Amino acid sequence: MKKITFVLLTILFLSNAAKADIKLPAIFSDNMMLQQQSNAAIWGWAKPASRVRIQPSWSKTDYTTQTDQSGKWLAKIPTPKSGGPYSITISDGKALKINNVLIGEVWVCSGQSNMEMPLKGCIGGPREDMMNTIVKSANPNIRFFTIPHKASLAPENDCIASWSESSPETALSFSAVAFYFGRLLNTILGVPVGLIHSSYGGSSIEAWMTPNALEGSGTVIPTQLTDVPTPNRMPAGLFNGMISPILGYGIQGAIWYQGESNQKDPFNYLSLFTSMVKDWRKQWGVGEFPFYYVQIAPFQYNSSTSAYLREAQLNAAKVIPNSAMVVNMDANSPDNIHPPVKIHVGERLAYFALSKIYGMKGIPCNSPSLVSMEVKGSIVELTFDAPKGTGLTSFGKDVKGFVIADSTRRFVRATATILANKIQVFAPQIVKPAAVRYAFDDVSPSEIFSLEGLPVSSFRTDDWK
């Protein structure tokens, strides 16, 4: 009995001693990046009802906060303009120090496999220009944090991950889209860039949403993991396991590449996506941060519904505040759901940030989109919002992606003539045209671009079911 009592007392002592030490979630670790010129949230755990002191090396001010009854604490620390490296010392009597901290621009990068696809590529998804990118990837001013796959029934407060500097070794397995996005921001802005990568191949949008955001959608939230055959499509599961651990972390914005897993049910995607973005912003608590995303590329799904998913993504940019969409209709991979060229996607996302967030003028970032349709006899004239003086181009190639229909709703192939920022569409069989569609199928690529090379999205002028 004495031995048992001694063991129990020893365990109790060690347990209490452990509770007295500062504990931080993985997102606060050596090599971390904090958002510049913000009130950055820092949180963790310590002994209940104790005072915690935070000493950032960039400031002469010490910041204190109190733990709650569970030992959780949180403080908001003002950050300066970009720079570093700095350190942060956190203490409740026993100090813990975070080293090699940079201040810069922090972005969350999320979605499914086309966001997850690393620089080294994947089986069935080789990546172009891989070696050239990787050998030039060493850059201590670009930092990575990748959250491992995890679906959870309840919100997690931590994950198993760590920050790292960009190098051939770390960049090799990091998201290619996120890397190219961050590299261009770092190059143009000249400030450190932190990339928090949280994606899961094959995931549905429902998996990245909270139960509140899914309310009214008819989605059933599972109560047991055994109820879900595929964790990457478990409603709310990935939000709980892969977003919840970083909620509240100071960020500038988010980039998103997802939709392939929802293309069989495209007509609910607009409301789901809109709800998800609104809820993420509410949950994060750092304001209506920019949300830039990628339209899914043409691919032979054999479902005839992916064009409607692209349409939902196209319309989302019109209703989600502070959002924008990269058109990826020129991915040129109809037989590969993972287009190998990722640099265009990452850099097009960066164009939005440079223009809309960082105030750089003269950067064309929006693909031309349809403004109006006018029927002139048997000809349909489409007007686009391409800038005056630049207009549209097919780069000298024939445009074959248009179809036209009359009131019978039977579409036939049409010829198209580009006139500056207008396109005239005509088919001799259609005397009284009623609707036009462009590249509105699974695989047709974009044939029309802005003069800067940004492709036009697939679209339709009708709302026929």
C-alpha distance (Angstrom), angle and dihedral (degrees) to the residues before:
residue distance angle dihedral
M1 . . .
K2 3.80 . .
K3 3.78 90.4 .
I4 3.80 92.1 48.6
T5 3.81 91.1 47.6
F6 3.81 90.7 49.9
V7 3.79 92.1 50.2
L8 3.81 92.0 48.5
L9 3.80 92.2 48.8
T10 3.80 90.5 48.1
I11 3.82 91.5 51.1
L12 3.81 90.3 47.5
F13 3.80 91.5 49.5
L14 3.79 93.4 48.9
S15 3.79 90.8 45.7
N16 3.80 92.0 52.7
A17 3.78 91.0 44.8
A18 3.80 89.9 52.6
K19 3.78 90.9 50.4
A20 3.78 90.0 53.5
D21 3.81 92.9 59.1
I22 3.78 122.3 87.0
K23 3.77 112.0 -103.5
L24 3.80 122.2 -167.5
P25 3.80 130.8 -166.4
A26 3.79 114.9 -112.0
I27 3.81 93.2 -102.4
F28 3.84 87.6 71.1
S29 3.78 103.7 63.2
D30 3.79 143.4 112.1
N31 3.83 113.9 -53.1
M32 3.81 91.8 24.8
M33 3.80 125.0 152.4
L34 3.80 124.6 -138.1
Q35 3.79 125.8 -161.4
Q36 3.78 110.5 -102.1
Q37 3.82 123.5 -119.1
S38 3.79 94.0 9.4
N39 3.77 140.5 109.0
A40 3.78 94.3 -104.1
A41 3.78 116.2 -156.4
I42 3.80 115.9 -130.1
W43 3.78 119.4 -178.0
G44 3.76 143.4 165.0
W45 3.77 144.1 132.5
A46 3.80 135.7 -74.7
K47 3.78 139.1 150.1
P48 3.83 111.2 -41.1
A49 3.82 116.2 -97.7
S50 3.81 93.4 13.3
R51 3.79 131.7 128.8
V52 3.77 119.3 -113.5
R53 3.79 122.4 -158.6
I54 3.81 123.2 -156.4
Q55 3.81 119.0 -162.1
P56 3.83 114.7 -174.4
S57 3.81 112.1 -167.0
W58 3.82 91.7 -136.7
S59 3.81 91.2 64.8
K60 3.79 137.4 53.5
T61 3.78 89.1 -146.8
D62 3.79 123.3 94.2
Y63 3.79 116.6 -148.4
T64 3.79 122.9 -149.3
T65 3.77 133.7 -166.7
Q66 3.78 138.0 170.6
T67 3.79 127.5 -118.7
D68 3.78 118.7 -126.9
Q69 3.80 126.2 -128.5
S70 3.79 91.1 -79.0
G71 3.80 92.6 49.7
K72 3.82 95.4 -107.3
W73 3.79 117.3 141.1
L74 3.81 135.1 179.2
A75 3.79 134.0 -174.1
K76 3.80 134.7 -178.7
I77 3.79 112.0 -135.8
P78 3.84 121.7 -168.2
T79 3.78 111.4 -127.1
P80 3.82 126.1 -153.3
K81 3.78 129.7 -135.5
S82 3.77 116.2 -61.1
G83 3.77 117.2 -60.4
G84 3.78 146.8 96.2
P85 2.90 159.5 71.8
Y86 3.79 92.5 -130.4
S87 3.76 136.2 160.5
I88 3.80 133.5 -134.8
T89 3.80 121.9 -150.9
I90 3.81 117.2 -160.3
S91 3.78 121.3 -172.5
D92 3.80 143.1 171.8
G93 3.78 89.4 175.7
K94 3.78 94.0 -54.2
A95 3.80 112.9 67.3
L96 3.80 128.8 -132.4
K97 3.80 119.2 -170.4
I98 3.81 129.2 -155.0
N99 3.80 112.3 -157.2
N100 3.80 137.5 -161.4
V101 3.81 94.0 25.2
L102 3.80 117.5 171.5
I103 3.80 128.5 -161.9
G104 3.80 115.5 -142.7
E105 3.78 143.2 97.4
V106 3.81 119.0 -27.5
W107 3.81 124.4 -162.9
V108 3.79 133.1 178.7
C109 3.82 114.8 -136.0
S110 3.80 116.3 -162.8
G111 3.80 145.4 155.7
Q112 3.78 137.6 84.9
S113 3.81 135.7 -50.9
N114 3.80 98.9 -43.7
M115 3.80 88.6 57.8
E116 3.78 91.5 40.5
M117 3.82 95.0 48.6
P118 3.82 104.9 114.6
L119 3.76 129.1 -137.6
K120 3.79 89.5 -102.2
G121 3.82 89.8 57.8
C122 3.79 125.0 -134.2
I123 3.79 139.4 -105.8
G124 3.78 106.9 -66.5
G125 3.78 89.2 9.8
P126 3.81 112.4 74.5
R127 3.78 116.0 -178.4
E128 3.78 123.9 -134.5
D129 3.81 121.5 -128.9
M130 3.81 90.2 15.9
M131 3.80 101.7 145.7
N132 3.79 95.4 42.6
T133 3.79 90.4 53.5
I134 3.78 97.0 43.9
V135 3.81 97.1 49.2
K136 3.81 89.0 53.1
S137 3.80 95.7 44.3
A138 3.82 100.3 97.2
N139 3.81 106.2 117.2
P140 3.83 124.5 140.0
N141 3.81 89.0 -162.3
I142 3.81 92.3 66.5
R143 3.80 114.0 70.9
F144 3.83 129.9 -169.6
F145 3.79 132.1 -154.1
T146 3.81 116.1 177.7
I147 3.80 120.4 -170.9
P148 3.81 112.7 -147.0
H149 3.80 122.3 -124.2
K150 3.77 112.7 -81.5
A151 3.79 134.2 153.3
S152 3.77 114.4 -165.5
L153 3.79 136.6 -177.5
A154 3.81 91.6 -141.6
P155 3.83 133.2 32.8
E156 3.80 112.4 -81.6
N157 3.79 120.9 -141.7
D158 3.80 97.3 -156.0
C159 3.79 144.8 18.5
I160 3.79 138.1 -157.5
A161 3.80 104.5 -103.1
S162 3.80 142.8 103.0
W163 3.79 140.6 -153.1
S164 3.80 119.4 -103.7
E165 3.77 138.0 -178.5
S166 3.78 118.1 -111.7
S167 3.80 112.0 -96.2
P168 3.82 135.9 141.4
E169 3.79 88.0 -92.2
T170 3.82 96.5 51.0
A171 3.82 98.8 32.7
L172 3.80 91.7 53.7
S173 3.80 92.1 75.5
F174 3.79 98.7 30.3
S175 3.81 125.3 104.9
A176 3.81 109.6 -78.6
V177 3.82 94.0 -150.4
A178 3.81 91.6 49.2
F179 3.80 92.0 45.5
Y180 3.81 94.6 52.6
F181 3.80 90.1 44.9
G182 3.79 93.1 51.3
R183 3.79 95.0 41.1
L184 3.79 92.8 56.3
L185 3.81 92.4 47.1
N186 3.79 90.4 50.1
T187 3.81 92.5 47.4
I188 3.80 96.4 47.9
L189 3.80 100.8 35.6
G190 3.78 96.3 37.6
V191 3.81 92.1 -140.2
P192 3.81 132.2 114.0
V193 3.80 115.5 -89.5
G194 3.80 126.8 -153.5
L195 3.81 120.2 -160.2
I196 3.81 120.6 -162.3
H197 3.79 106.1 -164.2
S198 3.81 119.0 -160.5
S199 3.80 115.0 160.8
Y200 3.79 139.3 131.8
G201 3.81 126.0 -159.1
G202 3.80 116.3 -117.0
S203 3.81 92.8 13.3
S204 3.78 122.9 151.9
I205 3.76 122.9 -135.8
E206 3.82 89.7 -115.7
A207 3.81 88.9 65.3
W208 3.83 90.2 61.3
M209 3.81 94.9 51.3
T210 3.80 132.7 86.7
P211 3.80 121.9 -121.3
N212 3.83 88.1 -107.7
A213 3.79 91.7 54.2
L214 3.81 90.3 48.4
E215 3.79 93.5 50.0
G216 3.79 111.3 123.7
S217 3.81 93.6 17.0
G218 3.79 94.6 98.5
T219 3.80 91.0 -118.9
V220 3.79 115.3 146.4
I221 3.81 114.3 -136.2
P222 3.83 109.8 -143.4
T223 3.79 120.8 -128.0
Q224 3.80 96.2 -161.9
L225 3.78 131.5 41.7
T226 3.79 89.1 -132.8
D227 3.81 88.1 64.7
V228 3.82 89.6 67.4
P229 3.83 118.1 70.1
T230 3.83 92.2 -171.2
P231 3.82 117.4 36.2
N232 3.81 93.0 -160.0
R233 3.81 88.8 65.1
M234 3.78 98.0 42.6
P235 3.81 107.5 126.7
A236 3.82 109.2 -112.2
G237 3.80 89.9 -4.4
L238 3.79 99.4 112.7
F239 3.77 93.2 40.2
N240 3.80 88.0 55.7
G241 3.78 95.2 44.1
M242 3.81 104.2 33.2
I243 3.82 109.3 21.7
S244 3.78 103.8 32.2
P245 3.85 93.4 64.8
I246 3.82 91.0 62.9
L247 3.81 100.7 35.5
G248 3.78 110.5 135.8
Y249 3.80 95.5 20.5
G250 3.79 109.4 139.4
I251 3.80 110.7 -97.5
Q252 3.78 138.9 163.1
G253 3.80 94.7 -145.2
A254 3.79 149.2 -52.6
I255 3.80 138.0 -96.9
W256 3.81 121.2 -156.2
Y257 3.81 135.4 -167.3
Q258 3.80 112.8 179.5
G259 3.78 140.3 113.6
E260 3.78 107.6 99.1
S261 3.81 91.1 99.8
N262 3.81 91.5 53.1
Q263 3.81 98.7 47.3
K264 3.82 93.4 102.8
D265 3.82 89.7 61.2
P266 3.80 102.3 35.9
F267 3.79 99.7 152.0
N268 3.81 94.5 72.3
Y269 3.79 95.1 44.9
L270 3.80 98.0 87.2
S271 3.79 93.9 55.7
L272 3.82 92.5 41.7
F273 3.80 93.9 48.9
T274 3.79 93.0 45.4
S275 3.79 90.6 49.7
M276 3.80 92.7 47.3
V277 3.80 95.0 52.4
K278 3.80 92.4 46.1
D279 3.79 91.3 49.6
W280 3.81 95.1 46.0
R281 3.79 89.3 54.2
K282 3.79 91.5 48.6
Q283 3.80 93.0 46.9
W284 3.81 93.7 46.5
G285 3.77 93.7 53.3
V286 3.81 96.1 -155.0
G287 3.81 97.9 108.2
E288 3.79 134.4 -96.0
F289 3.78 94.5 -36.6
P290 3.83 119.7 -169.0
F291 3.78 115.5 -88.9
Y292 3.81 115.5 -162.4
Y293 3.77 121.0 -179.9
V294 3.80 144.1 178.1
Q295 3.78 126.3 -117.1
I296 3.80 112.8 -130.7
A297 3.80 114.3 -100.3
P298 3.81 126.6 -119.2
F299 3.80 110.8 -82.4
Q300 3.80 135.3 158.2
Y301 3.80 99.9 -103.4
N302 3.83 91.5 156.5
S303 3.77 88.1 -138.3
S304 3.83 104.6 96.6
T305 3.81 89.0 -141.0
S306 3.80 103.8 91.9
A307 3.83 92.1 87.4
Y308 3.80 88.2 61.1
L309 3.81 89.9 51.7
R310 3.81 89.6 52.4
E311 3.80 87.7 48.7
A312 3.81 90.2 53.8
Q313 3.80 89.9 51.0
L314 3.81 90.6 47.8
N315 3.81 91.0 52.4
A316 3.80 92.7 45.6
A317 3.80 91.5 70.0
K318 3.80 88.1 59.2
V319 3.80 95.0 55.6
I320 3.83 105.6 30.2
P321 3.82 109.8 81.0
N322 3.80 117.4 -127.9
S323 3.79 93.4 11.5
A324 3.80 136.0 122.6
M325 3.79 137.1 -178.7
V326 3.79 131.6 -135.0
V327 3.80 111.4 -141.1
N328 3.81 109.6 -138.4
M329 3.81 98.6 -179.9
D330 3.82 90.8 125.5
A331 3.81 95.1 60.2
N332 3.83 89.2 115.2
S333 3.80 96.5 -152.1
P334 3.82 107.7 113.9
D335 3.81 90.8 157.2
N336 3.81 97.3 43.5
I337 3.79 121.5 64.9
H338 3.81 86.9 -161.4
P339 3.82 105.9 62.2
P340 3.82 106.8 -147.3
V341 3.81 95.5 -141.8
K342 3.79 107.0 80.3
I343 3.80 101.2 154.5
H344 3.83 92.8 80.1
V345 3.80 90.9 52.3
G346 3.80 95.8 47.7
E347 3.78 94.1 44.7
R348 3.82 93.9 45.3
L349 3.80 87.6 55.3
A350 3.79 88.0 50.7
Y351 3.82 91.1 51.7
F352 3.81 88.6 62.7
A353 3.78 92.1 50.4
L354 3.80 94.2 45.8
S355 3.80 92.3 49.1
K356 3.79 103.4 35.8
I357 3.81 103.8 30.2
Y358 3.77 105.9 24.5
G359 3.81 95.4 39.6
M360 3.79 99.9 -126.1
K361 3.79 108.9 161.2
G362 3.79 125.7 -144.9
I363 3.82 96.9 34.3
P364 3.82 111.3 128.6
C365 3.78 105.2 -147.7
N366 3.81 107.3 153.5
S367 3.78 121.8 83.7
P368 3.82 112.8 -130.4
S369 3.79 111.4 -92.1
L370 3.79 133.9 -166.4
V371 3.81 115.2 -90.4
S372 3.79 104.1 173.4
M373 3.79 145.6 -7.9
E374 3.82 124.1 -143.5
V375 3.80 126.1 -176.1
K376 3.79 112.9 -142.6
G377 3.78 106.8 -177.6
S378 3.78 106.1 -64.4
I379 3.80 93.1 -15.6
V380 3.80 125.9 87.4
E381 3.79 115.0 -150.2
L382 3.79 116.3 -157.6
T383 3.79 120.8 -164.2
F384 3.82 121.3 -156.6
D385 3.77 132.2 -164.7
A386 3.79 93.6 -118.0
P387 3.81 109.8 143.3
K388 3.79 115.1 -91.7
G389 3.75 112.4 -100.9
T390 3.78 93.0 28.3
G391 3.80 108.4 54.9
L392 3.79 128.1 159.9
T393 3.77 134.6 -42.8
S394 3.79 141.3 -174.5
F395 3.80 89.7 -160.8
G396 3.79 89.6 -115.1
K397 3.81 96.7 -54.6
D398 3.79 127.2 123.1
V399 3.80 114.9 -99.2
K400 3.81 109.9 -129.6
G401 3.79 102.7 160.3
F402 3.82 100.3 89.0
V403 3.78 126.1 99.2
I404 3.79 126.5 179.8
A405 3.82 134.6 -161.9
D406 3.78 141.1 -173.9
S407 3.80 126.8 -144.8
T408 3.81 90.7 -64.5
R409 3.83 86.9 71.2
R410 3.78 91.6 -132.7
F411 3.78 109.5 138.5
V412 3.80 123.5 -146.7
R413 3.77 131.0 -175.9
A414 3.81 113.1 -88.4
T415 3.79 138.4 -162.9
A416 3.77 119.2 -122.2
T417 3.80 131.3 -154.5
I418 3.80 120.9 -164.3
L419 3.81 115.9 -141.9
A420 3.82 109.8 178.4
N421 3.83 104.0 -72.0
K422 3.81 93.6 -8.7
I423 3.79 133.0 79.8
Q424 3.80 123.2 -158.3
V425 3.80 115.1 -152.6
F426 3.81 123.7 -163.8
A427 3.81 141.4 166.3
P428 3.85 121.1 179.8
Q429 3.84 92.1 -138.4
I430 3.83 92.0 58.9
V431 3.79 111.4 73.4
K432 3.81 97.7 167.0
P433 3.80 107.5 30.5
A434 3.80 118.2 -156.7
A435 3.80 105.1 171.6
V436 3.78 143.8 15.6
R437 3.78 130.3 -158.3
Y438 3.80 127.9 -168.9
A439 3.83 125.1 -157.9
F440 3.78 85.9 -25.0
D441 3.80 99.8 160.2
D442 3.78 139.0 72.1
V443 3.79 102.3 -79.8
S444 3.81 113.6 17.3
P445 3.81 110.0 120.3
S446 3.76 126.2 -144.3
E447 3.80 113.5 -88.5
I448 3.79 96.1 177.4
F449 3.80 124.9 72.9
S450 3.76 143.3 167.5
L451 3.78 112.0 -102.6
E452 3.81 86.3 -102.5
G453 3.81 89.3 61.5
L454 3.80 101.3 -104.2
P455 3.83 110.2 143.6
V456 3.81 126.1 -127.7
S457 3.79 115.3 -117.8
S458 3.78 122.7 -119.3
F459 3.80 110.1 -95.8
R460 3.80 145.8 164.8
T461 3.80 131.0 -147.9
D462 3.82 94.2 -149.6
D463 3.78 132.3 71.9
W464 3.78 95.1 -151.3
K465 3.77 116.5 149.5
